[in-house]
Amino acid sequence: MTKKCYRCSRKASEISNYLGIADSTYFRTKILDPLVNTGYLTIDKHGNAKVYKTNITKVRL
């Protein structure tokens, strides 16, 4: 997943589609939120949508 949003910000739906799983509340609260809370992903808002991007200071490819 980190490669998908390493250079570009992505919506949760884009990340879940890439992974082949449902874009659900479970995905956001159990997968994305912990990655944000530990600092591996950063979160921003573009309009009304939240977008996620890899924190390149914590994750190296």
C-alpha positions in Angstrom: 0.0 0.0 0.0 2.8 2.4 0.8 3.9 2.4 -2.8 0.4 3.3 -4.0 0.4 6.5 -1.9 4.1 7.2 -1.5 4.5 10.1 -3.9 0.8 11.1 -4.4 -2.0 11.6 -1.9 -4.8 9.0 -2.3 -8.4 8.8 -1.1 -9.3 5.8 1.0 -11.4 4.4 -1.8 -8.5 4.5 -4.2 -6.3 2.6 -1.7 -9.0 0.0 -1.0 -9.6 -0.5 -4.7 -5.9 -1.0 -5.3 -5.8 -3.6 -2.5 -9.0 -5.3 -3.9 -11.0 -4.8 -0.7 -14.2 -3.0 0.2 -13.9 0.7 1.1 -15.6 0.4 4.5 -15.6 2.0 7.9 -13.7 -1.1 9.1 -11.0 -0.5 6.6 -10.7 3.2 7.6 -10.8 2.6 11.4 -8.8 -0.7 11.6 -6.3 -0.2 8.8 -5.8 3.4 7.8 -6.3 5.1 11.2 -3.7 3.0 13.0 -1.2 3.8 10.2 -2.0 7.5 10.6 -1.7 7.2 14.4 1.7 5.6 14.3 2.9 8.2 11.8 3.4 5.9 8.7 0.7 7.8 6.8 -0.2 11.5 6.9 -3.7 12.7 6.4 -4.9 15.9 4.7 -8.1 17.2 3.3 -8.7 18.0 -0.4 -12.1 19.7 -0.4 -14.4 17.4 1.6 -12.3 14.3 1.1 -9.6 13.0 3.3 -6.4 11.9 1.5 -3.6 9.8 2.7 0.1 9.9 1.9 3.1 8.0 3.1 5.2 9.8 5.6 8.6 9.5 3.8 10.5 10.3 7.0 9.2 7.0 8.5 8.9 4.8 5.5 11.7 4.2 2.9 11.3 2.2 -0.3 
